[in-house]
Each structure stands twice: as C-alpha cells, then as structure tokens.
Amino acid sequence: MKKFLYLSFLLATAGFLFSCGSTSETNTTTDTSKPAPVADKEEAEPSTYKIGDIVDDFSLENIDGSMVSLASLGEDVKGATIIFTCNHCPYAVRYEDRLVEISKKVNEVGYPIIAIMPNDPEVKPEDNMENMKKRAEEKGFDFPYVMDAGQKEYPKWGATRTPEVFVLQKVAEGFKIVYHGAIDDNHQDASAVKVNYIQNAIESIENGKTPDPAETKAIGCTIKVKRG
C-alpha cells in the first residue's frame, strides 16, 4: 500500500512539473509571436509659412491701444514689412535707429513696417506693453509696434529670432511672402552694411523680379517663452 501511494505521488509530481514546463513554453511562444504594440504617432508640428505663401491676416494690439492688421494698412499699399523685434535683445536694440530710417524708405514705396513683439512679457518684463510704449517714444518709431499676446502669431510664421523680417507683396490672393530673414548683412555696424535685404527685396519685386536672396539667416536673440 505504501509503495502504491509513493508511486502515485511520484506520478502526480511529474505530471505537475510537465504541465508547468509546457505552460511556460507556451506563454513564451505566445508572447514573442505577438507584434510589439505600436506607439501612437505624435501630432505633426503645425506648418509654418514658406516663401511664396499667402499669409493669414492678424489683429494685434498696438502701443496706442488700436488693433493693427494687414487690412488696416489700407487699400493703397503694395505690401508690408513685418519685423519681429523687442526691447531687451541687444541685436534688436542695434537695429532700432536703422528701422526708423528704413521705415521712411519703405513707406514711400508702399511697404510699411509692422513691428511685432513676440516675447512673453512675464519672462522678459522689459518687453511688456508699458515698456514698448516708452521705447517707441524714445526712438521715434513711426510704425505700429504691436504685441503678440498669447504668442499665437509668431509660430505661424516660423519666426525664431528678434529681429527677424518678412517682406510681403500684395497680390490678388492676399499678402505673399517674398523675403524672409535678416534686415541687412551687418548686425554689428550700421556703417558697414553692404546689402539691405529689405530694400533689396522690395526693389526686386517692384522691378518684376524675384528677390535674390529670397531667404537669409536671421541673427538675433531667441524668442522667449515659458519653460515647463
């Protein structure tokens, strides 16, 4: 009787071990045969304007409290000169006097400046509306100096620096980008400038030509946003 019970115990134990081994192997095979889960694709970055694109109009608050848009420039303009700039950036500061001079020239030919301040003023208080008003008065800006409140506008343009320029030509469909990049070829010394890219672009399109270059690298400070 004892032998029978002992033999039964051995058979039961062997069966249990075999069953466990079989299950383990089956599970391993099943796991490896399944394809790895595919992670959801991240949403694509919103597209930004390129040379030749027609831009959407905007409505941004000017330092005098009025709302400025491309439409507000009037029917007689031939285009516009959009400049992303600010108060605090030393590169932008170097260009302030130049912009006043450029503004006079582009106004004469119908491509007025709209200066847009794209920084978050909580990150850079020097760039808040009150300081924008003071700077415009000190420097004698004769062009709108508007704030990109909420920083919703600059990403559409793909702007990353201050200063950064977009020259627009007015066509049947709206305002088309014909030049994007730097203001001129020397951010350090106004007296050493050989090519004013804004004036070069405007002269080209006024003569029925494509600006050359149509795009340059903007040199300046990065646009300031909150982190985290």
MITOR-706660 format. One line per 3 residues: number of its first residue (from 1); their letters; for each residue x, y, z of N, C-alpha, C. Coordinates in pm, 1 decimal, decimal comma. Layout:
! residues N
NUM> A> X Y Z X Y Z X Y Z  ...
***
This chain:
! residues 228
1> MKK> 82,3 -120,1 0,0 0,0 0,0 0,0 86,4 126,0 0,0  189,3 123,6 87,3 279,3 239,6 93,8 348,5 262,0 -40,2  389,3 146,7 -104,4 455,4 158,4 -234,7 362,2 220,7 -337,0
4> FLY> 235,4 179,5 -331,1 137,2 231,7 -427,3 118,2 382,0 -408,3  106,7 424,8 -282,3 90,3 568,3 -255,1 213,1 647,1 -298,2  332,6 593,5 -271,4 457,2 661,4 -308,8 467,7 675,8 -459,9
7> LSF> 429,6 566,3 -533,4 433,4 569,9 -679,5 333,3 671,4 -733,4  216,4 675,3 -672,5 114,6 772,4 -715,8 164,2 915,3 -696,3  233,7 936,9 -582,2 287,3 1070,3 -554,0 389,5 1113,5 -658,3
10> LLA> 479,5 1018,4 -694,6 581,6 1048,9 -794,2 519,5 1082,3 -928,9  415,9 1003,6 -968,3 349,7 1028,3 -1096,7 279,0 1163,8 -1096,5  215,6 1197,2 -988,8 144,7 1326,3 -979,6 242,6 1442,3 -986,2
13> TAG> 356,3 1428,8 -916,2 458,6 1534,6 -917,5 515,5 1552,9 -1056,3  545,3 1443,8 -1124,7 599,6 1451,7 -1261,1 500,3 1518,7 -1354,5  372,2 1483,1 -1337,8 270,0 1545,0 -1422,7 260,2 1694,3 -1400,0
16> FLF> 269,4 1736,7 -1274,4 263,2 1878,7 -1240,8 378,8 1956,7 -1300,6  501,3 1898,0 -1286,2 620,1 1964,2 -1341,2 611,6 1974,0 -1492,1  563,2 1868,1 -1556,7 550,0 1869,5 -1702,7 451,3 1975,6 -1746,9
19> SCG> 339,9 1981,7 -1670,2 237,2 2081,9 -1703,3 291,9 2222,2 -1689,9  368,6 2250,3 -1583,9 426,6 2384,3 -1564,0 523,4 2418,5 -1675,4  608,0 2322,8 -1710,9 705,1 2347,4 -1816,6 636,6 2375,4 -1947,3
22> STS> 531,4 2301,0 -1976,4 457,8 2319,6 -2101,7 392,7 2455,3 -2106,4  332,9 2497,5 -1993,2 266,3 2627,8 -1988,1 365,5 2739,9 -2007,6  481,4 2727,2 -1941,3 583,6 2831,1 -1953,9 627,9 2846,0 -2097,4
25> ETN> 651,8 2734,9 -2163,3 696,7 2739,5 -2302,1 590,5 2799,2 -2391,8  464,9 2758,1 -2365,7 354,6 2809,3 -2447,3 342,3 2959,6 -2431,9  352,0 3007,3 -2306,8 340,3 3150,8 -2283,0 451,5 3227,2 -2351,0
28> TTT> 573,9 3171,0 -2341,9 687,5 3237,7 -2405,1 666,7 3248,1 -2554,9  620,6 3137,8 -2613,0 598,7 3137,0 -2757,6 491,0 3236,4 -2796,2  383,9 3239,5 -2716,6 272,5 3329,8 -2746,4 317,6 3474,9 -2737,6
31> DTS> 395,6 3509,9 -2632,7 440,1 3647,5 -2612,6 527,8 3694,1 -2727,9  621,7 3608,0 -2769,3 715,2 3650,2 -2872,5 649,9 3654,4 -3009,2  539,9 3582,3 -3024,2 475,5 3582,0 -3155,6 390,2 3705,4 -3177,8
34> KPA> 352,5 3773,3 -3068,4 270,4 3892,9 -3082,2 356,5 4010,6 -3125,7  310,4 4092,4 -3220,4 387,2 4211,6 -3258,6 389,6 4311,4 -3144,6  500,8 4381,4 -3132,2 510,8 4482,9 -3027,0 409,1 4591,9 -3053,5
37> PVA> 346,3 4643,9 -2947,2 247,3 4749,5 -2968,7 311,1 4871,6 -3033,3  240,4 4930,6 -3128,2 291,3 5047,8 -3199,1 248,6 5172,2 -3124,7  346,8 5255,7 -3089,6 315,6 5379,4 -3017,8 241,1 5474,0 -3110,5
40> DKE> 147,7 5548,0 -3052,0 76,7 5647,5 -3131,7 174,2 5750,8 -3184,4  156,7 5790,0 -3308,6 243,5 5892,4 -3366,3 213,2 6027,0 -3303,1  318,3 6103,2 -3278,6 297,5 6236,8 -3225,6 233,8 6323,3 -3332,9
43> EAE> 155,2 6417,2 -3287,7 93,8 6507,7 -3383,3 203,1 6586,5 -3454,9  184,1 6607,0 -3582,3 283,0 6680,0 -3660,9 288,9 6825,1 -3614,7  407,2 6880,7 -3623,0 423,5 7022,3 -3590,6 338,2 7104,9 -3686,6
46> PST> 274,3 7208,8 -3633,8 194,4 7291,3 -3724,5 283,7 7349,3 -3833,3  232,5 7353,3 -3954,3 313,1 7402,9 -4065,7 335,9 7552,7 -4050,2  450,1 7599,0 -4096,6 482,6 7740,9 -4091,1 493,2 7794,9 -4232,9
49> YKI> 480,4 7927,0 -4243,4 484,3 7990,2 -4374,5 619,1 7970,0 -4442,2  613,6 7960,2 -4572,9 733,4 7949,7 -4656,2 729,9 8061,8 -4759,9  842,4 8082,4 -4826,5 848,1 8180,2 -4935,0 741,1 8144,1 -5038,2
52> GDI> 663,4 8244,7 -5076,1 557,4 8222,6 -5174,7 420,6 8198,6 -5114,4  414,6 8174,5 -4982,9 286,2 8150,2 -4917,0 207,8 8279,7 -4898,4  74,4 8265,8 -4902,6 -14,4 8375,4 -4867,9 -41,1 8365,2 -4718,4
55> VDD> -18,8 8473,1 -4645,8 -33,5 8468,9 -4500,2 -175,5 8502,4 -4458,4  -214,2 8450,3 -4343,0 -342,2 8488,0 -4282,7 -328,7 8627,1 -4222,0  -437,6 8700,3 -4221,9 -433,9 8829,6 -4154,9 -435,6 8807,4 -4004,2
58> FSL> -400,5 8910,1 -3931,2 -398,1 8903,9 -3784,9 -457,0 9031,6 -3730,3  -481,0 9034,7 -3602,0 -527,7 9155,4 -3535,0 -458,1 9161,8 -3400,2  -360,0 9252,4 -3388,8 -276,8 9261,2 -3268,7 -280,8 9402,7 -3212,3
61> ENI> -272,3 9411,2 -3080,2 -283,6 9541,6 -3015,0 -156,2 9623,5 -3028,8  -175,8 9747,0 -3072,5 -65,8 9841,8 -3088,9 -42,0 9914,9 -2956,6  71,4 9983,0 -2947,1 104,2 10057,0 -2825,2 6,1 10170,5 -2796,8
64> DGS> -69,4 10215,2 -2898,3 -168,0 10322,3 -2875,3 -306,9 10266,6 -2843,5  -316,0 10134,5 -2829,3 -443,2 10073,1 -2794,8 -526,8 10029,9 -2913,9  -489,1 10071,7 -3033,7 -563,6 10032,6 -3152,9 -526,1 9890,3 -3193,4
67> MVS> -610,2 9828,5 -3274,9 -582,1 9694,5 -3326,6 -526,3 9708,7 -3468,6  -414,5 9642,5 -3492,3 -345,0 9653,6 -3620,3 -352,9 9520,8 -3695,2  -378,9 9530,6 -3823,5 -384,0 9413,2 -3910,8 -327,2 9451,7 -4045,9
70> LAS> -311,3 9353,5 -4131,7 -268,7 9385,1 -4268,2 -376,4 9465,7 -4338,7  -501,2 9432,2 -4312,1 -611,3 9504,8 -4374,2 -613,0 9651,3 -4331,5  -569,0 9677,4 -4208,4 -571,6 9814,9 -4158,0 -468,6 9905,1 -4225,5
73> LGE> -379,0 9846,1 -4303,7 -278,4 9926,9 -4373,8 -340,6 10005,6 -4488,7  -460,0 9963,7 -4531,3 -529,6 10036,5 -4637,4 -519,0 9969,4 -4773,2  -595,9 10019,4 -4865,4 -602,9 9961,2 -4999,6 -484,2 9998,0 -5088,0
76> DVK> -417,2 10106,8 -5056,3 -314,5 10158,2 -5146,9 -176,7 10095,3 -5129,1  -157,6 10017,6 -5023,0 -24,5 9959,9 -5001,8 5,0 9854,0 -5107,8  133,8 9837,7 -5136,4 177,7 9734,8 -5231,5 224,3 9608,6 -5159,9
79> GAT> 240,1 9620,7 -5029,0 287,9 9508,5 -4949,6 305,7 9551,6 -4805,6  389,7 9481,9 -4734,1 415,7 9514,9 -4594,0 550,7 9456,8 -4553,0  608,3 9516,6 -4450,3 734,3 9469,0 -4394,3 708,7 9430,5 -4249,3
82> IIF> 705,3 9301,2 -4222,2 678,1 9251,0 -4087,4 811,3 9223,7 -4018,8  829,4 9283,3 -3901,9 954,6 9264,8 -3827,7 923,9 9219,0 -3686,1  967,4 9098,6 -3651,9 956,4 9050,9 -3514,4 1075,8 9107,6 -3438,2
85> TCN> 1047,1 9187,5 -3336,6 1153,3 9254,3 -3261,6 1107,2 9276,9 -3118,0  1193,2 9334,5 -3035,6 1159,0 9353,6 -2894,0 1247,1 9462,7 -2834,7  1228,6 9487,9 -2705,0 1305,8 9590,5 -2635,1 1439,1 9540,8 -2581,6
88> HCP> 1439,1 9420,5 -2522,8 1553,2 9380,3 -2439,8 1671,8 9326,3 -2518,7  1647,2 9267,2 -2634,6 1754,2 9198,7 -2707,7 1857,0 9297,8 -2762,7  1985,6 9277,6 -2734,5 2088,5 9371,3 -2783,6 2095,0 9377,7 -2935,9
91> YAV> 2063,4 9267,8 -3003,6 2061,1 9269,4 -3150,2 1948,8 9360,7 -3199,4  1832,1 9348,3 -3137,4 1718,9 9432,3 -3175,7 1748,6 9578,8 -3146,7  1813,8 9605,0 -3034,0 1847,7 9742,4 -2996,5 1939,2 9806,2 -3101,1
94> RYE> 2035,1 9728,2 -3152,0 2126,8 9782,1 -3253,3 2053,4 9824,7 -3380,4  1938,6 9763,3 -3404,0 1865,3 9792,3 -3527,1 1758,9 9900,8 -3512,9  1736,1 9950,6 -3393,1 1626,3 10045,9 -3373,0 1639,6 10170,4 -3460,8
97> DRL> 1756,2 10233,3 -3459,9 1774,1 10353,9 -3541,8 1765,4 10320,3 -3690,2  1816,8 10204,2 -3726,6 1810,3 10163,2 -3867,4 1665,4 10144,4 -3911,9  1584,0 10087,8 -3822,6 1444,2 10064,3 -3858,3 1369,9 10195,4 -3882,1
100> VEI> 1403,6 10297,1 -3803,9 1340,3 10428,3 -3823,5 1373,4 10481,2 -3963,4  1498,7 10465,0 -4005,8 1539,3 10509,6 -4139,0 1476,8 10423,0 -4248,6  1476,1 10292,1 -4226,5 1417,7 10201,1 -4324,7 1268,4 10228,9 -4340,9
103> SKK> 1202,2 10260,3 -4228,6 1058,5 10285,5 -4232,4 1024,0 10399,9 -4327,8  1104,2 10504,3 -4324,0 1079,0 10617,8 -4414,0 1085,6 10574,5 -4559,4  1182,9 10491,0 -4591,9 1203,5 10447,9 -4730,6 1095,3 10350,9 -4777,7
106> VNE> 1059,1 10253,9 -4690,8 958,6 10156,0 -4734,6 818,8 10217,4 -4739,3  793,6 10317,3 -4656,3 664,8 10386,0 -4662,1 646,0 10456,3 -4796,1  753,5 10514,5 -4844,4 746,8 10587,9 -4971,5 706,6 10498,9 -5087,9
109> VGY> 747,0 10371,4 -5082,1 718,0 10281,1 -5193,5 602,2 10185,5 -5164,2  537,7 10201,4 -5045,9 415,5 10125,1 -5020,4 430,9 9992,2 -4949,3  539,3 9976,9 -4870,0 561,4 9852,1 -4794,9 584,7 9884,9 -4647,4
112> PII> 485,1 9942,7 -4579,9 504,1 9990,2 -4441,7 541,4 9879,7 -4344,0  610,1 9921,0 -4238,9 653,4 9828,3 -4133,9 542,3 9806,6 -4031,5  527,3 9681,6 -3990,6 455,5 9648,1 -3867,8 555,6 9570,7 -3782,1
115> AIM> 590,9 9627,1 -3667,5 683,7 9560,3 -3575,9 602,4 9480,3 -3474,9  634,7 9352,8 -3460,4 562,4 9264,1 -3368,9 655,6 9217,9 -3257,5  612,6 9238,9 -3132,4 690,9 9194,1 -3017,0 638,6 9054,3 -2978,2
118> PND> 719,1 8947,2 -3000,5 670,1 8811,0 -2980,5 700,7 8747,9 -2845,1  780,5 8812,8 -2761,3 822,7 8750,3 -2635,6 711,2 8748,8 -2530,9  721,2 8654,3 -2438,1 629,8 8651,5 -2324,2 678,0 8757,0 -2224,0
121> PEV> 598,1 8860,5 -2197,6 643,6 8967,1 -2107,5 659,3 8922,6 -1962,8  602,8 8807,1 -1926,6 625,5 8755,4 -1791,3 766,0 8696,7 -1779,6  819,5 8651,7 -1892,0 957,1 8601,2 -1893,7 1054,6 8717,5 -1906,0
124> KPE> 1019,4 8814,9 -1989,2 1102,8 8933,8 -2008,9 1018,7 9059,3 -1984,2  1012,1 9105,4 -1858,3 931,5 9223,5 -1826,3 973,1 9348,3 -1905,1  1097,9 9352,2 -1951,6 1143,0 9466,4 -2032,6 1060,0 9479,3 -2159,8
127> DNM> 993,2 9369,6 -2197,5 917,3 9369,0 -2321,7 766,6 9381,5 -2300,4  725,3 9426,2 -2182,2 580,8 9441,9 -2162,0 529,6 9565,9 -2235,5  398,2 9579,9 -2241,3 338,5 9686,8 -2321,7 381,8 9825,8 -2276,8
130> ENM> 391,3 9844,7 -2146,1 431,2 9976,5 -2095,2 572,0 10012,2 -2142,7  662,5 9916,9 -2138,0 798,9 9943,0 -2183,1 807,6 9954,8 -2335,2  721,0 9885,4 -2405,9 714,3 9902,6 -2551,9 675,5 10046,8 -2586,7
133> KKR> 579,2 10100,9 -2513,6 535,5 10238,9 -2536,9 650,4 10336,9 -2513,8  722,5 10315,3 -2403,0 833,8 10404,8 -2370,0 942,3 10399,0 -2477,3  975,6 10276,7 -2519,9 1082,7 10262,7 -2617,8 1044,5 10326,7 -2750,9
136> AEE> 921,4 10305,1 -2793,4 874,9 10362,2 -2920,8 880,6 10514,8 -2917,8  846,0 10571,9 -2802,8 850,4 10717,5 -2790,3 994,5 10767,4 -2788,7  1080,8 10698,9 -2716,1 1221,8 10739,6 -2707,6 1289,1 10735,5 -2844,4
139> KGF> 1259,7 10631,1 -2922,3 1327,6 10611,8 -3050,4 1254,7 10676,8 -3166,7  1134,0 10724,5 -3143,8 1060,3 10791,2 -3250,8 1007,1 10694,9 -3356,9  958,0 10579,2 -3312,9 900,5 10484,5 -3408,8 780,8 10548,6 -3478,5
142> DFP> 779,6 10544,4 -3609,8 665,0 10596,4 -3684,7 583,3 10482,2 -3745,4  599,7 10363,6 -3690,4 530,2 10245,8 -3739,4 462,1 10175,8 -3621,7  360,8 10094,8 -3646,6 295,8 10022,2 -3537,3 393,7 9928,2 -3466,9
145> YVM> 382,9 9923,9 -3335,4 463,5 9832,8 -3253,6 363,2 9752,7 -3172,3  332,8 9632,6 -3216,0 222,9 9554,5 -3159,0 275,4 9435,7 -3079,7  190,6 9383,6 -2991,4 229,1 9268,4 -2909,2 157,6 9142,3 -2958,1
148> DAG> 234,5 9035,6 -2967,9 178,0 8904,7 -2999,7 129,9 8841,7 -2868,8  18,4 8894,1 -2816,5 -34,4 8848,1 -2688,1 -72,3 8700,6 -2697,2  -24,9 8623,4 -2600,1 -51,4 8480,5 -2601,8 40,6 8402,9 -2694,0
151> QKE> 126,8 8474,3 -2763,3 226,6 8412,8 -2853,4 162,2 8315,0 -2953,8  52,4 8358,4 -3012,8 -18,5 8274,8 -3110,0 23,2 8303,1 -3253,6  84,0 8417,7 -3276,1 112,6 8457,8 -3413,8 249,1 8412,5 -3463,9
154> YPK> 355,1 8435,3 -3382,7 489,6 8409,5 -3434,8 512,8 8265,2 -3479,0  450,9 8163,0 -3410,9 475,5 8025,9 -3457,9 426,8 8001,2 -3601,0  319,0 8068,8 -3641,7 268,4 8051,9 -3778,2 373,6 8092,8 -3880,6
157> WGA> 447,3 8195,6 -3846,3 546,8 8248,9 -3938,8 676,8 8169,7 -3935,3  694,2 8091,7 -3829,5 820,5 8020,2 -3815,6 931,5 8109,8 -3766,6  894,6 8223,6 -3707,9 995,0 8315,8 -3654,4 1058,5 8254,4 -3530,2
160> TRT> 1187,9 8272,2 -3516,7 1260,5 8220,2 -3400,2 1349,6 8324,8 -3334,6  1368,9 8438,6 -3400,1 1466,3 8537,9 -3352,5 1406,4 8677,8 -3346,0  1472,1 8762,2 -3269,1 1446,2 8906,1 -3274,5 1580,6 8973,9 -3296,8
163> PEV> 1591,5 9050,7 -3408,0 1489,1 9077,2 -3507,8 1486,2 8970,8 -3618,2  1368,5 8957,9 -3680,7 1350,2 8867,4 -3794,0 1245,1 8927,9 -3886,8  1272,9 8927,1 -4015,6 1193,4 9002,9 -4112,7 1120,5 8914,1 -4212,6
166> FVL> 999,2 8959,6 -4248,7 923,8 8900,6 -4359,0 873,7 9015,3 -4446,5  916,7 9018,4 -4572,8 866,3 9118,0 -4666,4 752,0 9054,0 -4744,7  638,5 9123,7 -4747,5 519,0 9072,9 -4813,6 484,6 9155,9 -4935,9
169> QKV> 441,8 9089,8 -5039,4 392,9 9156,8 -5159,8 241,9 9136,4 -5167,2  169,6 9244,4 -5192,5 24,4 9233,9 -5204,6 -10,6 9185,2 -5344,5  -80,9 9072,6 -5349,6 -123,5 9015,1 -5477,4 -274,8 8993,1 -5469,9
172> AEG> -332,4 8940,8 -5577,1 -477,7 8922,6 -5581,7 -529,6 8836,2 -5467,6  -451,8 8734,1 -5430,9 -496,4 8640,2 -5327,8 -475,5 8692,4 -5186,0  -393,3 8795,6 -5169,6 -363,2 8847,5 -5036,4 -219,0 8894,3 -5027,9
175> FKI> -157,3 8874,4 -4912,5 -18,3 8915,5 -4892,0 72,6 8792,9 -4899,0  165,7 8796,7 -4992,6 254,6 8683,5 -5019,8 395,2 8710,9 -4967,5  455,4 8610,3 -4903,5 592,5 8625,3 -4854,0 691,0 8617,1 -4971,0
178> VYH> 774,2 8720,6 -4983,8 875,5 8720,9 -5089,9 1018,2 8721,9 -5034,7  1030,5 8756,6 -4908,4 1162,6 8755,4 -4845,7 1147,3 8724,1 -4697,9  1243,3 8647,8 -4644,4 1243,2 8612,3 -4502,3 1387,7 8605,6 -4452,8
181> GAI> 1413,8 8669,0 -4338,8 1547,2 8656,6 -4280,0 1594,9 8780,2 -4206,4  1719,1 8817,3 -4234,3 1784,3 8928,9 -4165,9 1744,6 9062,5 -4228,9  1768,3 9169,2 -4154,7 1739,6 9304,0 -4203,9 1844,9 9346,5 -4305,8
184> DDN> 1970,9 9322,0 -4269,6 2080,5 9354,9 -4361,2 2196,6 9259,9 -4334,0  2311,6 9287,6 -4395,3 2423,3 9192,7 -4385,7 2526,2 9226,4 -4278,0  2493,9 9319,0 -4187,3 2588,5 9350,4 -4079,8 2512,6 9395,0 -3955,2
187> HQD> 2490,2 9300,7 -3862,4 2415,3 9334,0 -3741,4 2498,0 9414,1 -3641,6  2629,7 9417,0 -3660,7 2715,9 9484,1 -3563,5 2738,7 9631,5 -3594,1  2748,2 9665,2 -3721,5 2790,3 9800,5 -3759,5 2705,6 9851,4 -3876,1
190> ASA> 2619,7 9946,7 -3845,8 2531,3 10001,0 -3949,1 2609,5 10066,4 -4062,8  2724,9 10125,0 -4029,6 2803,5 10194,7 -4131,7 2872,8 10098,0 -4227,1  2879,3 9971,2 -4187,9 2947,6 9871,8 -4271,0 2851,2 9786,4 -4353,6
193> VKV> 2722,6 9820,8 -4350,9 2623,7 9743,3 -4425,6 2646,2 9758,9 -4576,6  2651,4 9646,7 -4645,9 2666,7 9648,0 -4791,7 2536,3 9612,6 -4863,0  2455,7 9528,4 -4797,7 2328,5 9489,0 -4859,1 2216,8 9503,5 -4756,8
196> NYI> 2118,8 9587,9 -4790,0 1998,9 9596,1 -4707,9 1898,0 9500,3 -4769,9  1874,9 9387,9 -4703,2 1792,5 9282,1 -4761,8 1647,1 9324,6 -4780,8  1597,0 9408,9 -4692,9 1458,0 9455,5 -4706,7 1444,0 9538,1 -4833,9
199> QNA> 1530,0 9639,2 -4848,0 1521,8 9725,1 -4966,4 1552,5 9647,3 -5094,3  1645,7 9553,2 -5084,9 1678,9 9469,9 -5199,7 1557,0 9390,5 -5246,0  1482,6 9333,0 -5150,4 1363,8 9254,4 -5183,8 1255,8 9340,6 -5247,6
202> IES> 1234,1 9457,3 -5189,5 1129,8 9546,5 -5242,5 1165,3 9595,9 -5381,7  1290,4 9635,0 -5401,9 1333,0 9680,3 -5534,6 1316,6 9569,7 -5638,0  1345,6 9447,0 -5597,5 1333,5 9333,7 -5689,9 1189,4 9313,9 -5734,4
205> IEN> 1096,5 9307,4 -5639,6 957,9 9282,2 -5678,5 896,2 9401,4 -5750,4  943,9 9521,5 -5719,9 895,8 9639,6 -5792,6 940,8 9636,1 -5938,1  1050,9 9568,1 -5963,1 1102,0 9554,1 -6099,8 1060,9 9422,1 -6164,9
208> GKT> 966,0 9353,1 -6099,4 914,9 9229,2 -6156,3 1008,6 9111,1 -6143,7  1100,8 9119,5 -6050,7 1197,7 9011,1 -6032,0 1176,8 8940,9 -5898,0  1235,4 8823,1 -5885,1 1233,2 8750,1 -5759,0 1350,3 8797,2 -5673,2
211> PDP> 1325,0 8830,3 -5546,9 1436,7 8874,0 -5460,5 1547,7 8769,8 -5455,2  1670,4 8818,8 -5461,5 1786,3 8731,1 -5454,5 1888,3 8795,2 -5359,0  1906,2 8740,3 -5240,0 1845,5 8616,6 -5190,6 1701,7 8638,2 -5145,0
214> AET> 1622,0 8531,2 -5150,5 1485,0 8536,4 -5100,3 1480,9 8496,5 -4952,7  1590,1 8438,3 -4906,2 1595,3 8395,1 -4766,8 1737,9 8404,6 -4714,6  1751,4 8457,3 -4593,7 1881,7 8464,7 -4526,6 1862,5 8420,3 -4382,0
217> KAI> 1972,4 8407,0 -4311,1 1965,9 8365,2 -4171,4 1947,1 8487,1 -4081,2  1839,7 8485,8 -4002,8 1816,7 8594,4 -3908,0 1912,4 8579,4 -3790,2  1979,8 8689,1 -3755,9 2073,9 8689,6 -3643,8 2011,1 8768,3 -3529,9
220> GCT> 1996,2 8705,6 -3413,3 1937,5 8776,7 -3301,7 1914,1 8687,8 -3182,0  1833,4 8735,4 -3087,1 1801,5 8659,7 -2967,1 1684,9 8565,3 -2995,3  1684,2 8453,6 -2924,6 1572,1 8361,7 -2939,4 1446,0 8422,3 -2879,4
223> IKV> 1331,5 8386,7 -2935,9 1204,6 8432,6 -2883,0 1181,5 8365,7 -2748,0  1140,3 8446,0 -2651,4 1131,2 8398,3 -2512,7 991,5 8346,9 -2479,0  987,5 8220,5 -2431,0 861,9 8158,2 -2389,2 881,3 8094,8 -2251,7
226> KRG> 770,8 8067,5 -2183,8 778,0 7999,6 -2053,8 825,4 7856,7 -2075,4  902,4 7804,4 -1982,5 950,3 7667,0 -1989,6 872,9 7581,7 -1890,2  847,4 7458,8 -1930,4 776,9 7367,1 -1841,1 631,8 7401,3 -1833,1
***
